Amino acid sequence: MKANLLRGEIVANGLTVQEVAEKMGLSRNTLFSRLSGQTSFNTEEVIKLCDILHIKEPSRKVEIFLT
């Protein structure tokens, strides 16, 4: 996962990590541990993130989450 790209999407959508965590039903610390690579996002979380951040293009999803 490319955390810098994901963080860029969060900012581009005018959100903070705290706001995204709340929308996902996660604690801020849990989301930070995912973004730092300490733990991985599960499939359900990736789908929810893409929905929250309006990431629709499959190639963009691959770029952020699978490379």
C-alpha positions in Angstrom: 0.0 0.0 0.0 1.2 3.5 -0.9 0.4 5.5 2.2 1.5 8.8 0.7 -1.0 8.4 -2.2 -3.8 7.5 0.3 -3.0 10.4 2.5 -3.1 12.6 -0.6 -6.6 11.3 -1.4 -7.7 12.1 2.2 -6.4 15.7 1.8 -7.8 16.1 -1.7 -11.2 15.2 -0.3 -10.9 17.9 2.4 -10.8 15.3 5.2 -8.5 14.6 8.1 -7.3 11.2 9.2 -9.6 11.5 12.3 -12.6 12.2 10.1 -11.9 9.2 7.9 -11.4 7.0 10.9 -14.8 8.1 12.3 -16.5 7.5 8.9 -15.0 4.0 8.8 -15.9 3.2 12.4 -12.3 2.8 13.4 -10.3 4.6 16.1 -7.8 7.2 15.0 -4.9 5.0 16.3 -6.1 2.0 14.3 -6.2 4.0 11.1 -2.8 5.4 11.8 -1.4 1.9 12.3 -2.9 0.9 8.9 -1.4 4.0 7.2 2.0 3.4 8.8 2.0 -0.2 7.6 2.0 -1.7 11.1 -1.2 -3.5 10.2 -3.0 -4.1 6.9 -6.4 -2.9 5.7 -8.8 -5.8 5.1 -10.9 -5.9 1.9 -14.0 -4.5 3.6 -11.9 -1.5 4.9 -10.4 -0.9 1.4 -13.9 -0.9 -0.1 -15.2 1.6 2.5 -12.1 3.8 2.1 -12.6 4.0 -1.7 -16.3 4.9 -1.2 -15.5 7.6 1.4 -12.7 9.1 -0.8 -14.5 8.7 -4.1 -11.8 6.5 -5.6 -13.7 4.8 -8.5 -11.0 4.0 -11.1 -9.8 0.4 -10.7 -6.3 1.4 -11.9 -6.2 4.0 -9.1 -7.3 1.4 -6.5 -4.5 -0.9 -7.7 -2.0 1.9 -7.6 -2.8 2.8 -4.0 -3.6 -0.6 -2.4 -1.8 -3.3 -4.5 1.6 -1.8 -5.4 
